[in-house]
Amino acid sequence: MGDRGSEREQQAAILELEKVLASQRSSPALRAAAVMGYANLLRGNPTAAVCNGAFLKLGDTFQRGDNLLRYCACKVMGSTRLQLSRVFNVQRLVKRIHVVFESNDPVARSLAVRAFSSMSELLVSNSRVHSDLRNALSSPNEDEALACVLCVSDFAAASPSFALRSVSLLESFITALETPMDTRVRLIRALRFMHRDRECALHAMSILERAAEQFPADEVVCACLHVQTSLSIRTSLHVEQHAHQLLRYISSDARRNVRHSAAASLETLVRGTVAPCTIPGSALLTIARTSDDHLLKMRAMQLLAATIRSGACSGTAPLRTELLELLQGIQRSAGGSGAGAGGDVVAKIAAVCAAALLTGTDARGGAGGA
């Protein structure tokens, strides 16, 4: 009886919201508040039947209402994605939204795309919607194109088939000279979901390498390095090759943002990969010894410590001597008056690295210590 009573109350709440929306005396603000009221109703753990009915009512409002009500419906759907998974009349809901998507109003079309984005988990196999979204990416309307860019990430994350069929299209937009910079960066970030298929992942990696070379702006290069790191970790493809690429950026790129982004990506790669990967410890130590950037020195030493602990550090035999020389250099530069904060931290990390090396050597019975 309790459940039936609760369901009746929920149905009654839906009817009250419908009355407000249908009344000619309701102001636009009151109608918008009524649509937003569905969010509280849906988050109140309704039954599956009530959940399904509420979303279909939202679909009706989306189809027949104005753009303000469509915007409110999009907000509700975006905040209740978990409840959306309980809809069992998915095609009826999609049909209502698709009517708006086929309209001539670009704002309404962009809102329909955002609604589809919230439903991405329900539309994993809906090839019609997939095709429509790919076509809409080339829309001359900025709002619609931006909505599609954001939607692509949601669909690529939810649907391996969408990701596979979209990677070539994303490449054409990413490498096109006329693509706005912020759109290019968003599309690059969408490539992080191209990891379920080996060929798709390799294609995405080649796009990232090309984009970093073709568009050397800081935000593009940093996005490419971050996404390629994510793909390498998830697929175990080109892990060592990517690690050496990151080292080159850290040691030789003139842009501070890019150097730090590469260092953060390398640390993520070392900690996250399960594939065999060896990092030359001497390269990290050289960065720590020669860089004028104290934060980069600390990052390099932290990376060295992480690689030593994980066994990913190569060329460990001469590192003990080099670490001792680094410590002595820091002490000499302090001049007996105390090193700066950066030098003090580097010295502490260098001591940790040296201790880790000695521990590793003892564990191996002195191997590699010569």
N, C-alpha and C positions, 0 to 999 in steps of 0.2 A: 504493500500500500504506500509506503514511504516513497519508493522510486516513482510510482505512478503519479503521486501527488506532486512530486518535484517536477516531473515531466510536464504536468498540466500547468504548473506555475511558469515553466520556461516557455511553453507554447503561448501562454497568456501574455508574457513579456514581449514576445515577437509580435503578437497582434497589436499591442499598444504602440510599439515602434512603427508598425505599418500604418496605423491610424494617423499618427503624426505626419508620416511621409505623404499620405494620400490626401490630407486635409488641405483645402484651398486657402485656409486662413493661416496655415503654418508659414512662418517667415523662412527665408533661406538659411538663416542661422539655426533655427529650430530644427529644420530638416537635416542639416549637417550634424547637429548634436544627436539626432535620432539614429543616423547611420553609425556614428561613433559609438552609440550605445550598444551596438552588436558586439563590440570588443569585450565589454564586461560580461555580457551574456555568454559568449563563447569561452571566455576564460573561467567561467563558473562551473566547469566540469559537466557540461550538458550531456544528455544521452546521444547516441549516434544518430537517432532519427531527428532530434532537435538540431543537432549540429548540421546535418545534411540540409534540413529545411532552412536554417538560418543563412547558410551560404548561398542557397538558391535564391532566397529573398535578396541577398546582397547582389547576386548576379542580375536579378530583375532591376534593381535600383541602378546598377552600373549601365545596363542596356538602355533604360528609359529616362534616366536622370540627366542633369546637366554635368558639366565638368567638375564643379565643386563637389557634388555628391559622388562622382566617380573618384575624385581624389580621396575623399573620406573613405570610400569603400576599399581603395588600394591600401590606405593606412591600416584599416582593420585587418585585411588579408595578410599584410606584411607582419603584423604583430601576433597573428594567430595561425602561423604556419603549422604548428603541431596539430591543431584542431582540424586544419584543412585535410590532413591525411585520413580523416574519418568520413569524408564525403564519399558516398557510394553512387551518386548520380553525376559523375565527373563530366561526362560528355554534355549533359544539359547545362552545366555551369560554363564549360568551355564555349558552347554555342552562343550563350548570352554575351560573353566577352568578345568573341570573334566578330559578332555583328558590329561592335564598336570599332574593332581593329580594321574593318573594311570600310569605315566611313572616310569622308574627305577632310575631316577635321584633324590636323596634325597633333593638336594637344590631346584630343580624345584618343588618337592612335597611340601616343606615347604612354598614356595612362593604361591602355589595354596591354601594352607590352610590360609595364610594371606589374600589372595583375598576373600576367602569365609567369613573370619571374617568381612571384610568390608561390605559384602553383607548380614550379619546376619538378618537384618530387612526384607529382601526379601525372606529369606529361613526359615521362622518360621515353616512352615509345610512340609519342604522337608526332609522326613524320610531317603532318600538315603544318602544325605549329612550328616545328623545327625549321621547315622550309620558309615559312613566312618571316620568321625572325632573321634568318640569314639574308633574305631579300631586303628586309627593312633596315639593315645596317647601312645600306647605301642611300638612305633617305636624305633629301636635301634639307629637311627640317632638323635643326640642331637638337631640339628637345627629344624628338623621336629617335634620332641617331644615338644620343647619349643614353636614352632608356634601353636601347638595344645593346649597347656596349656593356651596360651593367647586367643586363639579362643574360648575355652570352656566358658570363662567368657562372651564374647559377645553373644554367642548363648544362654547361660543360662538366660541372661538378656532379650533377645528378645523372647525366646520360652519357655513357661511353660512346654510343653510336653518334650522338650529336657532336661530341668532341672530335671523333674521327672524321666526320663529314665537314667539319667547320675549319680544320686547321689550315687548309690551303686558302680559304677565304680570309681568315685572320691574317695570313701572311701578306696577301695583297693589300690589305688596309694598313698593316704595320709598316710596310716598306714603301707605301705611296707617299710621294713628296707633299701632296696636298693635305694629308691627314694632320689635324691639329695635334700639338705635342701632348696635351693632357689625354686626348683620346688614344694616341699611340701608346702611352704608358699604361692606360687601363687595359687595352687589348693585349699588351705584353704580359700583364699580370694574369690575364685569363688563360695564358698558355700553361700555367702551373697545374692545370687539371688534365693535361694531355699525357697522363702517365700510365693509363691502363693498357695501352697497346704499344709494343716495342717500336714499330715503325712510326707510329704517331709521335711518340716521345722523341725519337731521333730527328724527325722532321721539325718538331718544336725547338729542339736544341740548335739546329742549323739556322732557324729563323732568328733565334736570340743572338747567335754569334754575328750574323749578318747585320742585324739591327744595331748592335753595339758599335760596329765599325762604320755603318752608314750614317748613324745619327749620334754623334759623340757627346751630346748634351748630358750633363751629370745625371739628371733624373732618368733618362733612358738607359744609360749604362748601368746605373745602380739597380734599376728594375730588372734588367737582363741578367745580371749576376745573381740576384736574389732568386729569380724564378729558375734559372739553370741549376742552382744549388738544390732547390726543392725537387726538381726533376731527377737529378743525380741520386739524391737520397732515396726517393721513392722507387726508382727503377734499377739502381745499382749500375747504371750505364755511364761510361766515361768519367768515373769518379776521380781517378788519379789524374787524368788529363785536365779535368776541371780544377782540381786542387792546384796544379802547376800554373794554370791560367790565372787563378786568383793570386798566387804568389807573385806573378809578374806585375799584376795591377798594384799590389801592395808595395812592391819594391821600386817600381819605375814610373808609375803614373803621377803626373804633376798635380792632379786635382785631389785636394784633401778629402772631400766628400767621397770620392770614388775609392781612395785608399782605405778609408775606414769602413766603407760598405763592403769592400772585398775582404777585409780582415774579419768582419762580423760573419760574412758568408762562409769563410774558411773555417771559422770556429764551429759554426752550425754543421758544416759538412763533416768535420772530424768527429763531432759528438754524435751525429745522427746516422752516419752510414754504417751498413753492415758489410759492405764490400771491402776487399783488401785495398788498402791505401797507404802509401808511404810518403811522408813529408820530409824533405831534407832539412834537418835541424840547423845546419850551417846557414841556410838561407834566412831562416827566422832570426838567428842570432846576429847575422850581418845587418838585418833591418834594425834590430834593437841597438846595435853598436853605432850605426851610421846615421840614423834618422834624427832630424832636429825636432820632430814632433814627439813630445813626451808621452802623449796618450797612445800614439802608435807604437812607441817603444814598449809600453805596458801591454798592449794587445799582443805584440809579437812574442813577448816573454810568456804571457798567459797561454798563447797557442803552443809555444814550445813545451811548457809544462804539461798541457793536455795531451800532446802527441807522445811525449815520453811516457806518461802514465798509461796511455792506451796501447802502446807498442807500435804506434804508427810512425815514430820518428826514425829516420834512417841516418846513417853516419854518426852514430852516438860515440864512437871511440874517441875522437878528438874533442868532443864537446866539453868534457870536464875541464880540460886545460883552458879552452876558450872562455868558459864561464868564469873560471877563476881570474882570468885576465880582465874580464868585464867588471867583476867585483872590485878588483884592485884599482881599475881606472875610475870607478865611481868614488872609491875612498880617496884617491888622490885629488879628484876634482873637488871633493868636499873641503879640502884644505884644513881638515881638523875642526871646521866650524859647523859641521852638519850639512848633509846634502839637502837639496831641495826636495819637495814632496815627490816629484816625479822620479828623481834619482833614487830616493829612499824606497819607493815601491818597486822599481825595477830591480834594485839590489835584493830585496826580499824575495821577489819571484825567481831571480837568478839563483839564490841560495836554495830555494825549493827545487828548482830544476837540477842543481848539482846533487842534492840529496836523493832525488828520484833516480838519477843516473847511477849513483853509488849503490842504492838499494837494488836496482836492476842488475847491476854487475855482480853484487854479492849473491843474488838469487841464481845467477847463471854460473856461479862458481868461478867468477873472474873472467868469463869469456868476453871478448870484445874490449877489454880494458887496456890492451897493449897500445 
